[in-house]
Amino acid sequence: MGTWICGVPASCTRRTLPEAVRGSAASWCRSDPFGDGVAQIGHAGEAYSLRSGLAYLHCSAIRLAPDGVSFDVLEKDTRESATVDLAVPGEHNVSNALAALSAARALGMPLNVAAAALKGFSGTKRRLEVVGKANNVTVIDTAMRRTSGRPILVGRYPAAVAVSPDGERLYVVDGESDDVRAIDTRSRRLVGDPVKVGDAPAAIAISPDGRFLYVVSQFQNDMRVIDTDLWRVVGLVAVGNGPTRVVLSPNGSLAYVSDVGSGAVSLVDTAKLMVQGKPVAAGKYPSALLTSRDGSRLFVADQNSDVVRAFDTTTMKMIGQPIPTGEAPTQMVLSPNGHQIFVTNLYSGDVSVIDPATLTNTGTSHKVGRAPSGIALFGSCCD
């Protein structure tokens, strides 16, 4: 019997992984798309999670620092706990540490002994090695296709950005310091103090008039509203579990929030700051959202099912059948003329093209690289 820790052969996909680990003891992350396939075959193994108390191992009280991270880990069945101190930074390393602890427990090592052993891990050479301060946003001159000026320092972990309609402000979400920062795009300087939001902000949307920002907090299951004139939070709405994306309807009256933890989309009335109706089931892992130009349709990518679903925004009923994509659709963008949707596929490393009128996949690109997770269009490329 072997023990598998998160790392899998490069040839494995979410479809072939269950067979690859059949007969082995497996440790997997509950929030990882690979985990679904592992769990479905029902072999010996345990799941771990940064937040979910349903996992065999989960953590709490994550304490981030520039040069490391510490957290408390709890074993569900035995209720045994331990404190872990890592000399490498970042919440992703908490997940890596949980994988190692899970494997150690599968081999019979006491939890406190495994936790103490991790303290001596200093990381891999040239992996997260500090060679200079570069927590920034890089500005690219799209005419000359080169970087424009020096990068703008914006915080420790810039997770998402939005630009005001007039182009004068850049708003940056910092996923570690849990705040939003405003940057003057001409002077490239910070405007005012950062505005605190919820734990682990993951996405941001801006109203059509630029007056309000909508920021979802992944670990506090809420959406906070920032008034850009007053430069403070003026509203908070509880949404579903694990919100990671937010988009607005074209007129700004509705905010659509993807709740990946509950496999649903929440609709928020931006005038009343209230959730409208019940969350709409949107697959296993609604990873990306996109509205049509007229706002009549909402497109939702399901990363764990390799499809995009279209919903009528009046009834919030699904239109037709799910549209197949490549493996793990992660982000979408609409062409300027509204006639094409481009979808990046994280695991197959390509881009699918969807016709939003016929709701069909009209083609797939060649490989564009490893794990493409974002996409933007240049100028009027698709008119």
N, C-alpha and C positions, 0 to 999 in steps of 0.2 A: 504493500500500500504506500502510495506517495502522498506528500503534503504539498498542496499548491498555495502559493501566496500571490494573489493579484496579478503578478507578471505571468503572461501566457505567451506561447510561441507566436511569432509574427504571422504565421499562416492561419491562426485561429480567427474565426469570426464569431459573432454572437450565435450563429446557427450551428457551427461545428464545435464550439467550446464545450457544450454539455457532453458530447461523446469523448472529447479529449480528456476530460477529467473523470469520466465514469470509472468507478472503482477506487477513486482516490479520496482522501480527506481534503476538503476544500475550504479555504477561507475567502470570503468575498464581501465586498461592500454592498450594503442594501441599496444604496443610491446609484450604483454603477450599472449601466445597461447590461454588461456581461452577467451581472448577478442573477438576472431573471432566468437566463438559460441554465445556470448552475443549479439554482433552487428548484427548477421544474423537474429535474431527474431524481430528486429526493434521496441522494446518497449522503453518506456521513459528511458533515461539514457544519461550519458556523458562520453566521454573518456578523459583521461589525458595522458601526455607524457613528458618525460624529454627533448625531443628535437623537436618533430614534431609540426610545427605550425598549422597542420590540426586538432589537438586535441582541445577540448573545453578549457582545462587548460593546459598550457605548461610553462616551466621555462627556464630561461636563466641566464647567469652570475653566474654559480655555483662556490662558493668559499669554498674550502675544508680546514679544519684545523684538527689537531690531536684530538681536544676535541669537535668538532662540525662542522656544515656546515651552510652556508647561501646561499640564492638564491632569484631571482626575479621571481614572478609568474604573468602570464598574462592570462586574460580571453578573449577568442577569440571574442565572440559576442559583449560584452560591452566595450572591450578594457581597462577594469579596471585592475590595477596592484597593487601589494603589495610586500614588502620585507619580507622574512621569515628567522628567525634566529632560528636554532635548537641547542640544547645542546647535541645532539648525533651525532657522526661522520658517514661519509660514504655516497656515492651517492645513495645507496639503500634506505637510510632513506629519501632522497629527494623524491623518488618515493612513499614511504609510506606517507609522508606529503601531496603530491599531491592527494593521495587517500582520505585522511581525509578532505582536502579542498574541493574536489569535492563533497563529501557527505554533508559537511556543506552547500555548495551552493545549493544542491538539497533540503535542509531543509529550505532554505531562509535566512541563515546567511550571512551578508555582507562579502565580501572577506577580507577586511582589519581587521575585527573583528576576523575572523577565523585564519588569519595569526598571529595576536597578541597572540591569545590563545595558539598557538603551541609553543611559546617561553618558556612557563612554563613547557613543557614536558621534563623531565630529563631522560626518559628511564626506562626500567624495571630492577629491581635488578638482577644482574648476567647476564645481556644481554649487551654485549659490555662494561662490567665493566673492567677497566684496573687493572690487577693483576700482570703485569710484561711485559717486552718488549719481544715480540715473533714474530716479523715480519721477517720470516725466511724461509729457505728451509731446510727440514729435510732429511738427507742422511740415506738410509736404506741398510744394508749389506744383499744382497739377498741370500748369502750362509747360514748365520746364522739366517736370518729372524728377524733381530733386528736393531734398530737404531744404526748408527755408529758415535760415537763422538757427540759433541754438535751441535745443529742446527746452520746453517750459516745465519747470519743477512744479509738481502738483500734489505730491503726497506719497505715501508709502505703497499703496496698491490701487492704482487707477483702474476701476472695474468697468466703468461706462462713461460715455461722454454725450453731451447734447449741445447744439449750437443754437443761439437765439435766432429768430427769423430775420433780424436785421444784420446778423453776422458780427455784432459787436461784443457778444459775450460767449465764452466757452464755459460750460458747466461740467465739472468732473466729479464723479462719485468715487470716493475712496473706500474700498471694501474692508480695510483693516482699521482705519481710524473712525469709521462709521460717520462720515460727514460728506457734505457737498461743498465744492469750492467754485467760486466764480472768477474767471480770468478775463481781463480786458484783452481782446484779440489784437489790438494795435500796440499797446505798450507791453503786452505779454506779462502783465503783473497781476497779482492777486487783488481782487476787489473785496474789501471787507474781510471779516473773519469767516472761517468755515462754519457751516450750519450743521449741527448735529442731527442725525436721523437714527433709524433703528439699527439693530445688530445685523451686520453683513449686508449692506445695501448692494443690490446686484444689477439694477437696471434703472433707467431714467427716461422720462418722456417730457416734452415741453408743449404747452398749449399753443394753438395757432397764433395767438397774439403775443406770445412770449411772456405773459404775465405770471404763469404758474408752472412749477416743476412738480412732477409726480415721480416719487422714488419708492421702490419696493424693498422691503427689508426681509431677506431670506430666512433669517432665524427668529424673527419676531412676528412673522406672518401678518404684516401690515403694509399699507401704502401711506406715505406721508406727503403732504402738499406744502410746497414752499412758495411763498409770495416773493417774486423776484424784486419788487419795488421795496417792500418792507424788509426783505432778506431775513426771513424767519419762517419757521413752520407754522402754518395756520390751520392745519387739519390733519386728521389721522383716521384711517378706515381699516378695520380688521378684514382680512381676506382669507383665502384658503391656506393650506399647508405648503410651505416652501416656495413662495413667489419668486420667480427669477426673471420674468419678462413683463413689460408693460408697454402697451401702445394705445394711442388715442384714436377715436373716430375722427374723420376729416374735419368735422366742425368742433371737435373738442368736448362734446357733451358727454361722451362715455369713455371710460378707461377700461381696457381689457387687460386682465392680469392672469398670467399663466401660473397655476399652482401645481408645480411638478410633484409635490409630495402627495397630492390627492388626485392627480390625473384630471384636473378640471380647469376651467377658465371662469374667473369671477368678473362680473360686470359692475362697474362703479359709476354711479351718477355723479359727475364732477361738480354739478351745481349744488346738490343736496349733500354730497359726500356720504352717500349711503350705497351699500351693495344692492343691486337691482335683481330681485328674484333669487333663485337658487343657482349655485355654481353649475356650469354646463360640462358634462362629461366630455373629455376631449382626448381619450386614449391613455396609454400607460405613462407617458412622459412628455407632456406638451412643452417642447423645447423652444419654439419660436412662434411669433404671432405677426400677422400682416393684414392690413385692411385694403380692400379695393379702393380705387381712386374716388368712387362715388359713395363709399361707405356701406354699400349694400351687402358686402360679403366679408367675412372674417376667415382667414386661412390660418390653420394651426398645424404646425409640424409635430409629429409624434416620433421622437428619437428612438424609442424602443420598438416601434412597429414598422419603421421604414415607410411611412406614408405622410401625406399632407391631407387634411380634411378641410372642406369648405362648409361654412355655416351661413345661413341667411340671418343677417343681423336683426331683422324684424322679429323673427320667431325663435332664433337661435337653434333652429333645427338643421341637422346636417343635410347638405345638398348632394345627391348622388352617392357614389361610392368613394372610399378613400383612394387617393391618387398615389400610386407607387413612386418611390424615389430610390436613391442609392441607400447605402447603409448608414443609419444614424443621422437623419436630417437635423441640422443644428441651427441654421440661420437662413433667413429669406430676405430678398429685396425685390421690389417691383420696378420694372423698366419705366423710364420716363413717360412713355405713351400708354402704360397700363396694360400692354398686350402680353407681357411675359413675366413670370416669376422665376427667379433664379434661386436655387436651393443648394447650400453647401452640405455635403455629406461627410460627416466626421470620420467614419471608419472606412468607407470605400475610397475616400480621397478624391472625389470628383464633384461636379456640379450638375444637378438636374434642372431641366427647363420645363415649366408648366404653363399651359395655356389657361388663364383664369376664366376664359369664356366657355371653353369646352370641357374644362376640368380634366385635362389629359396631360400625360407626360409626353412631351414632344421630342425629347432627346436628352442625352447625357454627355457631358464633356469627357475628354481624356483625363488622365490623372493630373491634378493640379498641385499635388504636394501631400505631405503627411498631415492628417488630422486638420483639414481646413475648418475653422470655427467662426469665421466672419466673412462678410462680403459687402462690397460697395461698388457702385457703377460710376464710370468716368464720363462726365459730360452727357451728350446725347447719343450714347453708343448704340442705342437700340431703336431709334426713331425710324 
